[in-house]
C-alpha cells in the first residue's frame, strides 16, 4: 500500500534494537528472537510492531537500531514497511491520560446492562455485552484510550468468571493492551497473574490450545522470571526435554 509519512502522527515511535542477545522493542525482549539468526529476529520484531499498529488502527513510526546502523521506518498493521530518508519528527509533549475519569454518559445504558446481567449471575451474557461496549469505545476513542482499555479490562474479569478457556485469551489480550497503553500497573499485574494461572490449567487439558497461547503469554510475563520459568517448564513444546 502507499504510505504518506506526513499523515502518520509523530508519536508513538517504537524502538527496535537488534544485537547479540536478539531483538527488543522499547527494551522489552521479543519472545523467540535470538541473536543466532538476525534476519529472523528482525522479522519477529516487525511482527510485534504490526500488532502494535493494529492496536492503533493506523501506521506507526519505528526506529530500528543495529550495531552499525539506525533506520527510521513507518510500519502498517498489514505489514508494509516504508524506510525514511530522514529522522522522525520530534513529537509534541502529550498530556498524561486520565485513568481515573468516568466513562462518557452515552455509555451509561450499555454499562448498566452489563451490570444488570452480572447481578443476575448471567455472567456469559455480561461478558458478551462488555465486549460489545469495548469495541464501541475502541471505535470512538481508539484502542489505547483509557475508556476502551477500562471496559476491555471489565470484560476480561467477566470472562474469567464465565469460561476458563476463553478467559485465558481475554486476559492475555487485555494485559497486552494495558501494557501498550501504559495503564496503571497494579491491575495489569493481576490480569497477568490470572492469565498465567488459567494457562496452567489449559496446558494440562488442551496442550494444543496452550501452545497457541504460549508466546503471547511469555510476552506479558517479561520481568517475571518465576512465572516465565514455569511456562517454559510446562509448555507442551517442553515435553520430553
C-alpha positions as CSV (number, residue, x, y, z in Angstrom):
1,X,0.0,0.0,0.0
2,X,1.0,3.6,-0.4
3,X,2.1,5.3,2.8
4,X,2.1,9.1,3.3
5,X,4.6,9.8,6.0
6,X,3.1,13.3,6.6
7,X,-0.2,11.7,7.6
8,X,1.4,9.5,10.3
9,X,1.4,11.1,13.8
10,X,4.8,11.8,15.4
11,X,4.0,9.6,18.3
12,X,4.4,6.9,19.4
13,X,7.8,5.9,18.0
14,X,8.7,2.3,18.8
15,X,12.4,1.5,19.1
16,X,13.6,-1.9,17.9
17,X,17.1,-2.9,19.0
18,X,18.9,-5.8,17.4
19,X,22.1,-7.3,18.8
20,X,23.8,-10.4,20.0
21,X,21.1,-11.1,22.6
22,X,18.3,-10.9,20.0
23,X,15.6,-8.3,19.4
24,X,13.8,-6.0,21.8
25,X,11.1,-3.4,21.4
26,X,11.3,-0.4,23.8
27,X,13.6,-2.5,25.9
28,X,11.3,-5.5,26.1
29,X,12.7,-8.7,24.6
30,X,10.8,-10.2,21.7
31,X,9.9,-13.8,22.5
32,X,11.8,-16.3,20.4
33,X,14.0,-13.6,18.7
34,X,17.6,-14.8,19.4
35,X,20.9,-13.3,18.3
36,X,21.7,-16.5,16.4
37,X,19.6,-15.6,13.4
38,X,19.5,-11.7,13.0
39,X,17.2,-11.9,10.0
40,X,14.6,-14.0,11.9
41,X,14.9,-11.7,14.9
42,X,14.3,-8.7,12.8
43,X,11.2,-10.2,11.3
44,X,9.9,-11.3,14.7
45,X,10.3,-7.8,16.0
46,X,8.5,-6.3,13.0
47,X,5.6,-8.8,13.6
48,X,5.3,-7.4,17.1
49,X,5.1,-3.9,15.7
50,X,2.4,-4.9,13.2
51,X,0.3,-5.9,16.3
52,X,1.0,-2.5,17.9
53,X,0.0,-0.7,14.7
54,X,-3.2,-2.8,14.7
55,X,-3.9,-1.6,18.2
56,X,-3.7,2.0,17.0
57,X,-5.7,1.2,13.8
58,X,-3.1,3.0,11.7
59,X,0.6,3.0,10.6
60,X,3.1,3.8,13.4
61,X,6.7,5.1,13.4
62,X,9.7,2.8,14.3
63,X,13.3,3.4,14.9
64,X,15.4,0.3,14.3
65,X,18.9,0.2,15.8
66,X,21.5,-2.4,15.0
67,X,25.2,-2.5,15.8
68,X,26.3,-0.4,12.9
69,X,23.2,1.4,11.6
70,X,19.9,3.1,12.6
71,X,16.8,3.3,10.4
72,X,13.6,5.4,10.6
73,X,10.6,3.5,9.3
74,X,6.8,3.5,9.1
75,X,5.0,0.2,9.6
76,X,1.4,-0.5,8.8
77,X,-1.0,-3.0,10.5
78,X,-0.9,-5.1,7.3
79,X,2.9,-5.5,7.4
80,X,4.0,-2.8,4.9
81,X,7.3,-1.1,5.8
82,X,8.5,2.3,4.5
83,X,12.1,3.3,5.2
84,X,12.5,7.0,5.6
85,X,15.5,9.1,4.5
86,X,15.2,11.5,7.4
87,X,14.7,11.0,11.2
88,X,11.2,11.1,12.7
89,X,9.9,14.5,13.7
90,X,10.1,15.3,17.4
91,X,6.7,14.7,18.9
92,X,4.9,17.4,20.8
93,X,4.5,16.6,24.5
94,X,1.2,14.9,25.3
95,X,-0.8,15.2,28.5
96,X,-0.8,12.0,30.6
97,X,-4.1,10.1,30.1
98,X,-6.6,10.2,32.9
99,X,-7.2,6.7,34.1
100,X,-9.5,7.7,36.9
101,X,-12.0,9.6,34.7
102,X,-15.6,8.4,34.4
103,X,-16.9,6.8,31.3
104,X,-18.9,9.0,28.9
105,X,-22.6,9.4,29.9
106,X,-23.5,7.9,26.5
107,X,-22.1,4.5,27.7
108,X,-24.3,4.5,30.7
109,X,-27.2,2.4,29.4
110,X,-24.9,-0.2,27.9
111,X,-22.8,-0.4,31.1
112,X,-26.0,-0.7,33.2
113,X,-27.0,-3.7,31.0
114,X,-23.6,-5.3,31.8
115,X,-24.0,-4.7,35.5
116,X,-27.6,-6.0,35.5
117,X,-26.6,-9.2,33.8
118,X,-23.7,-9.6,36.2
119,X,-26.0,-9.0,39.2
120,X,-28.4,-11.7,37.9
121,X,-25.5,-14.1,37.6
122,X,-25.8,-14.2,33.8
123,X,-22.0,-13.9,33.5
124,X,-21.5,-15.1,29.9
125,X,-24.1,-12.5,28.8
126,X,-22.5,-9.8,30.9
127,X,-19.1,-10.6,29.3
128,X,-20.5,-10.5,25.8
129,X,-22.2,-7.2,26.5
130,X,-18.9,-5.8,27.9
131,X,-17.1,-6.9,24.7
132,X,-19.6,-5.1,22.5
133,X,-19.2,-2.0,24.6
134,X,-15.4,-2.3,24.5
135,X,-15.5,-2.4,20.7
136,X,-17.7,0.7,20.6
137,X,-15.2,2.5,22.9
138,X,-12.3,1.5,20.6
139,X,-14.2,2.9,17.6
140,X,-15.0,6.2,19.5
141,X,-11.6,6.8,21.1
142,X,-9.0,4.4,19.8
143,X,-7.9,1.0,21.3
144,X,-5.4,2.5,23.7
145,X,-7.6,5.2,25.2
146,X,-8.4,4.7,29.0
147,X,-12.1,4.3,28.2
148,X,-11.5,1.5,25.8
149,X,-8.9,-0.2,28.0
150,X,-11.0,0.1,31.1
151,X,-14.0,-1.6,29.5
152,X,-11.8,-4.3,28.0
153,X,-10.5,-4.9,31.5
154,X,-14.0,-5.3,32.8
155,X,-14.7,-7.8,30.0
156,X,-11.6,-9.8,30.9
157,X,-12.7,-10.2,34.6
158,X,-16.2,-11.3,33.5
159,X,-14.6,-13.7,31.0
160,X,-12.6,-15.2,33.8
161,X,-15.8,-15.9,35.8
162,X,-17.6,-17.2,32.7
163,X,-15.2,-19.6,31.0
164,X,-11.7,-20.7,31.7
165,X,-10.5,-21.4,28.2
166,X,-11.9,-18.2,26.7
167,X,-10.7,-16.3,29.7
168,X,-7.0,-17.1,29.1
169,X,-7.1,-15.4,25.7
170,X,-9.2,-12.4,27.1
171,X,-6.8,-11.9,30.0
172,X,-3.7,-12.1,27.7
173,X,-5.2,-9.7,25.2
174,X,-6.2,-7.2,27.9
175,X,-2.8,-7.3,29.6
176,X,-1.1,-6.7,26.2
177,X,-3.4,-3.7,25.6
178,X,-2.8,-2.3,29.1
179,X,1.0,-2.6,28.7
180,X,0.8,-0.9,25.3
181,X,-1.3,1.9,26.8
182,X,0.9,2.3,29.9
183,X,-2.2,1.7,32.1
184,X,-1.8,1.6,35.9
185,X,0.4,-1.5,36.6
186,X,-1.2,-3.0,39.6
187,X,-4.3,-4.2,37.8
188,X,-2.2,-5.2,34.8
189,X,-0.2,-7.4,37.1
190,X,-3.4,-9.0,38.5
191,X,-4.5,-9.8,34.9
192,X,-1.1,-11.2,34.0
193,X,-1.1,-13.5,37.1
194,X,-4.6,-14.7,36.4
195,X,-3.6,-15.3,32.7
196,X,-0.7,-17.5,33.9
197,X,-2.9,-19.4,36.3
198,X,-5.5,-20.1,33.7
199,X,-2.9,-21.1,31.1
200,X,-1.6,-23.7,33.5
201,X,-5.0,-25.4,33.6
202,X,-5.2,-25.3,29.8
203,X,-1.7,-26.8,29.5
204,X,-2.9,-29.9,31.2
205,X,-6.3,-30.2,29.5
206,X,-5.7,-28.8,26.0
207,X,-2.0,-28.8,25.1
208,X,-2.6,-27.6,21.5
209,X,-4.5,-24.5,22.6
210,X,-1.9,-23.8,25.3
211,X,0.8,-24.0,22.7
212,X,-1.0,-21.4,20.6
213,X,-1.1,-19.0,23.6
214,X,2.4,-19.6,25.0
215,X,4.3,-16.9,23.0
216,X,1.7,-14.2,23.8
217,X,1.7,-15.2,27.5
218,X,5.5,-15.0,27.7
219,X,5.3,-11.5,26.1
220,X,3.3,-10.2,29.1
221,X,5.5,-12.0,31.6
222,X,8.7,-10.2,30.7
223,X,10.4,-9.4,34.0
224,X,8.6,-12.1,35.9
225,X,11.3,-14.7,36.0
226,X,9.4,-17.2,38.2
227,X,6.3,-17.4,36.1
228,X,8.3,-17.3,32.8
229,X,10.3,-20.4,34.0
230,X,7.0,-22.1,35.0
231,X,5.6,-21.5,31.5
232,X,8.7,-22.8,29.8
233,X,8.7,-25.9,32.0
234,X,5.0,-26.7,31.5
235,X,4.8,-25.7,27.8
236,X,3.7,-28.6,25.5
237,X,6.8,-28.0,23.5
238,X,8.9,-28.7,26.5
239,X,7.5,-32.2,27.0
240,X,10.2,-34.8,26.8
241,X,13.1,-32.3,27.0
